Amino acid sequence: MKRSAIWKPAAQALVFAAAALAVFALPASSRAASAAGATAAADTASAPAEQGRLVGLAFAGRSVSNLDRSIAFYEALGFKLDPAAPPVWRHDEVFQRIDGIGKARGVTTRMAKMYLDEPAGGRFVIYLQELKGIPRRNLSHHTAWEPGASHFALVAPDAQSLWSRLEAKGMLHALSWGGKLIAPPGQKKGTIAYITDPDGMDIEIIDQRPASPAVDGRPARPALPAGVNHVGLVVLDSAKARAFYGDLLGGRLVSANSPWMHGDFYDAAVGGHGNILRFSNESFPAAFEARLAGSDPALKSPAPGSRINFELVEFQNRKKPVVPARITDIGIGYVGFEVQGLEAFLARAKAAGARMVSDGIVTMRGGGTRVAVIRDPDVGGFVELFDYPHK
């Protein structure tokens, strides 16, 4: 593979590169809309209770054009459809208020809850939502460096086998050069590449790796376990984004910004040319979906203290205005955080420049879970905040 002139700093960055597009963490999640409950380790750095407190990063969500097609795709990735949350069409004003479309007439929606069991216990959940009866922009045709584009990283026990299965099923939408897994510099085996789901939303595929000792100045690396590794977002201003996701939401900065990087490896993985980029990662407690009384007995309780990274990716040379979007538009992703003290937390978020999407705080039927959706002050990333009723 051709190496760029800046490869020496990238030699340090390669620890980062084969893991960089994927910083290791052990995640899991649950959706405020349908989860019976969740447990999570509270971050010791959280704000005082009267200011609202983060519990953890809980789930990812995606707005799709054809739910049946998306379910089949995510099942091919290894996710399972939760039978306790059947994806049936319904008219639900509660969901309309969460999506910020109020009492619009004639709107119906259906949602699938897809989950992946994590090695550390618990489940990482992705919610897929389809809507009818409302105008929806199709924003599925975008690049991996589009400001506001979101992704998640999936570590596969055998990435090439997964790649081949998707290709055989006609479900492989590869962004990488040559439609192949990309080998890091100095290696021959392809281990990492971006693909998209049927609606153009990015997924980073990474080959599972064992732990390795320090060699020739390269630091030791921990094992990279199978499962969902991190959730990510392309930002315009990493300092501004860190102020929101770190200082406000309570993320713990894993490391300072990486240096600006470029070269064939970074371009090949996402299918670009001439990109200059850097990463920063905010670590959050993982709000695992846990086994509760009467739930699936096969679901293990999560390991305490598990965390998941939220990866902020900034492209130096791809700055442009964010495309206007609604959370109901096709190809839009969002992320969910469980909090305590939702009113106070929401007030701080709005003071920090977040914009409301939902019609205020919306209370779910059946369990009293309260939900608010906002957009971050940098790229307008969609964020769902929720808390469970006080016991």
Buried (B, 14 or more C-beta within 10 A) or exposed (E): EEBBEBBEEBBBBBBBBBBBBBBBBBBBBBBBBBBBBBBBBBBEEBBEEEEBBBBBBBBBBBBBBBBEBBBBBBEBBBBEBBEEBEBEEEEBBBBBBBBBBEEEEEBBBBBBBBBBBBEBBBBBBBBBBBBEEBEBBEBBEBBBBBBBBBBBBBBBEEBBEBBEBBEEEEBBBBBBBEBEBBBBBEEEEBBBBBBBBBBBBBBBBBBBBEEEEEEEEEEEBEEBBBBBBBBBBBBBBBEBBBBBBBBBBBBBBBEEBBEBBBBBBBBBBBBBEEBBBBBBBBBBBBBBBBBBEEBBEEBBEBBEEBBBBBBBBBBEEBEEEBBEBBBBBBBBBBBBBBBBBBEBBBEBBBEBBBEBBBBEBBEBEEBEBBBBBBBBBBBBBBBBBBBBEEE
